[in-house]
Amino acid sequence: MTEPPAPPRRPDIENCCGRGCEPCIFDYYNAALERWEGKMRALGLEPPAIERAIPGRRR
């Protein structure tokens, strides 16, 4: 079995300008995370379990 793709990297809070942008960098991150979770489920994997298994990843 090949290694599943890593989840998207969560932006640091400092990456947000705080001006209420629409969309915000965190909106892009959340959309990417949803796509990644869908890919993991399509592979028959449980996304939260995979995320916890990858060192340095957080949600």
LOVOFI-770979 format. One record per residue (C-alpha): residue number from 1; residue in three letters; chain; x, y, z. Coordinates in steps of 0.2 Angstrom, whole numbers, plus 2048, in hexadecimal, padded with zeros to 3 digits. Example, Ala and Ser with C-alpha at 12.3 -4.5 7.8 and 13.67 -1.06 7.14 Angstrom:
% residues 2
<r pos="1" code="ALA" unit="A" c1="83E" c2="7EA" c3="827"/>
<r pos="2" code="SER" unit="A" c1="844" c2="7FB" c3="824"/>
***
This chain:
% residues 59
<r pos="1" code="MET" unit="A" c1="800" c2="800" c3="800"/>
<r pos="2" code="THR" unit="A" c1="807" c2="811" c3="7FC"/>
<r pos="3" code="GLU" unit="A" c1="808" c2="81F" c3="809"/>
<r pos="4" code="PRO" unit="A" c1="7F8" c2="82A" c3="809"/>
<r pos="5" code="PRO" unit="A" c1="7FB" c2="83C" c3="804"/>
<r pos="6" code="ALA" unit="A" c1="7FE" c2="848" c3="813"/>
<r pos="7" code="PRO" unit="A" c1="7F0" c2="853" c3="819"/>
<r pos="8" code="PRO" unit="A" c1="7F2" c2="866" c3="814"/>
<r pos="9" code="ARG" unit="A" c1="7FD" c2="870" c3="820"/>
<r pos="10" code="ARG" unit="A" c1="7F3" c2="87B" c3="82B"/>
<r pos="11" code="PRO" unit="A" c1="7F8" c2="88D" c3="82A"/>
<r pos="12" code="ASP" unit="A" c1="800" c2="895" c3="839"/>
<r pos="13" code="ILE" unit="A" c1="7F5" c2="8A3" c3="841"/>
<r pos="14" code="GLU" unit="A" c1="802" c2="8AF" c3="83C"/>
<r pos="15" code="ASN" unit="A" c1="7FE" c2="8AC" c3="829"/>
<r pos="16" code="CYS" unit="A" c1="7ED" c2="8B4" c3="82C"/>
<r pos="17" code="CYS" unit="A" c1="7ED" c2="8C7" c3="829"/>
<r pos="18" code="GLY" unit="A" c1="7DE" c2="8C9" c3="835"/>
<r pos="19" code="ARG" unit="A" c1="7D4" c2="8D4" c3="829"/>
<r pos="20" code="GLY" unit="A" c1="7C5" c2="8C9" c3="827"/>
<r pos="21" code="CYS" unit="A" c1="7CA" c2="8C4" c3="815"/>
<r pos="22" code="GLU" unit="A" c1="7BD" c2="8B9" c3="80C"/>
<r pos="23" code="PRO" unit="A" c1="7C3" c2="8AC" c3="809"/>
<r pos="24" code="CYS" unit="A" c1="7D0" c2="8AC" c3="816"/>
<r pos="25" code="ILE" unit="A" c1="7E0" c2="8A1" c3="815"/>
<r pos="26" code="PHE" unit="A" c1="7D7" c2="895" c3="822"/>
<r pos="27" code="ASP" unit="A" c1="7C8" c2="893" c3="816"/>
<r pos="28" code="TYR" unit="A" c1="7D4" c2="88D" c3="809"/>
<r pos="29" code="TYR" unit="A" c1="7DC" c2="881" c3="816"/>
<r pos="30" code="ASN" unit="A" c1="7CB" c2="87A" c3="81B"/>
<r pos="31" code="ALA" unit="A" c1="7C6" c2="877" c3="809"/>
<r pos="32" code="ALA" unit="A" c1="7D6" c2="86E" c3="806"/>
<r pos="33" code="LEU" unit="A" c1="7D4" c2="864" c3="816"/>
<r pos="34" code="GLU" unit="A" c1="7C2" c2="85F" c3="810"/>
<r pos="35" code="ARG" unit="A" c1="7C9" c2="859" c3="7FF"/>
<r pos="36" code="TRP" unit="A" c1="7D7" c2="84F" c3="808"/>
<r pos="37" code="GLU" unit="A" c1="7CA" c2="847" c3="814"/>
<r pos="38" code="GLY" unit="A" c1="7C0" c2="842" c3="805"/>
<r pos="39" code="LYS" unit="A" c1="7CF" c2="83A" c3="7FC"/>
<r pos="40" code="MET" unit="A" c1="7D3" c2="831" c3="80C"/>
<r pos="41" code="ARG" unit="A" c1="7C1" c2="82A" c3="80E"/>
<r pos="42" code="ALA" unit="A" c1="7C1" c2="825" c3="7FB"/>
<r pos="43" code="LEU" unit="A" c1="7D1" c2="81B" c3="7FF"/>
<r pos="44" code="GLY" unit="A" c1="7C8" c2="813" c3="80E"/>
<r pos="45" code="LEU" unit="A" c1="7D2" c2="81C" c3="81B"/>
<r pos="46" code="GLU" unit="A" c1="7CC" c2="826" c3="82A"/>
<r pos="47" code="PRO" unit="A" c1="7D3" c2="838" c3="829"/>
<r pos="48" code="PRO" unit="A" c1="7D5" c2="83C" c3="83B"/>
<r pos="49" code="ALA" unit="A" c1="7DE" c2="82C" c3="83E"/>
<r pos="50" code="ILE" unit="A" c1="7EA" c2="830" c3="830"/>
<r pos="51" code="GLU" unit="A" c1="7ED" c2="842" c3="835"/>
<r pos="52" code="ARG" unit="A" c1="7F1" c2="83D" c3="847"/>
<r pos="53" code="ALA" unit="A" c1="7FE" c2="830" c3="840"/>
<r pos="54" code="ILE" unit="A" c1="808" c2="83D" c3="836"/>
<r pos="55" code="PRO" unit="A" c1="814" c2="846" c3="841"/>
<r pos="56" code="GLY" unit="A" c1="813" c2="859" c3="842"/>
<r pos="57" code="ARG" unit="A" c1="802" c2="859" c3="83B"/>
<r pos="58" code="ARG" unit="A" c1="7F4" c2="862" c3="844"/>
<r pos="59" code="ARG" unit="A" c1="7E2" c2="867" c3="840"/>
***
